[in-house]
Amino acid sequence: MAIEVIPFEDPKLPLPFHMVAIRDMGLTLGEMFDLDELAEDSAARDGVYECFFCAPALKITGGVGSPLNPLAVK
C-alpha cells in the first residue's frame, strides 16, 4: 500500500521517495484509490475507459495529509 519497496532497501532511511515528494516538494500522492468499480462500469456499459479523475487536497499550509472527495467524470 505504498509506492516504495517494503521492507526498505536501507533500514536507516524509511520511505525515501515520500520524504522527497511530500516533505521536500509538497507533491500530493494518491496511493490507495479503488478504481475497480469504475473499470467494471466502463467495460460493461460502453467500453470507454477514459475519464477525467480529480482528487484535490485541501490547501493547508504545512499540511502533509488531507481528506479527499475524488471525482471521475466520463
N, C-alpha and C positions, 0 to 999 in steps of 0.2 A: 504494500500500500504506500509505496514511495517511489520516486523516480531514481533512486540510488540503490547501489548494491548493499544488501544487508545479509550477513554481517559485514561491517565496514572493512574496507581494504586496510585502513590504518586505524586501529582502535583508539589512537590518541586524537583522531580527527573525525568525529562522527558527523555525518550528513554534510560533507564539504560543499556540494552544489547548493544546498539550502542556505548555507552561510553566505555564499557569494550572491545568489539570486535574491533571496528575501532580505537579508540584513544589509548587504552592501549596495545592491542595485534597486531595491524596492520593487522587484518583479513579483507579480501575483501568480501563484501556481494553483492550478486546478488538478488535483491528483485522483480524486475518488468520485468522479461523475459516473453515474449508472445510465448509460445510453442504450442499453439493450432493448428496452421497450420502444424507444424512438426508432431503432433499426428494424424491429419486427413490424411496427406500424408502416414504415416506409415500404418494406418488401411486400406486405400483404395488401396494402391499399393501392399504391400507384407505381411502385418500383423506383421512386425518386429518393435517392439517399442524400441529396444536397439540402442544406438548411443553413440559416443564419443562427449561430449559437452565441448567446451573450450571457455573461455571469459577472457583472461588475461588482467589485468590492466597495464597501463604504469608504469614503475619503476620511481617514482618521490619521492625522499626522503622528508618525512614530508607531503606528499600529502594525502588528505582524499577523493579524488574523481578522476575519470579518465574516458575518453571516452573508449568504448569497441568496438570490432569488433567480436561479438560472431560467433562461427562456430560449426555446428553439422554435424558429419560425420557418415553416416550409412554404 
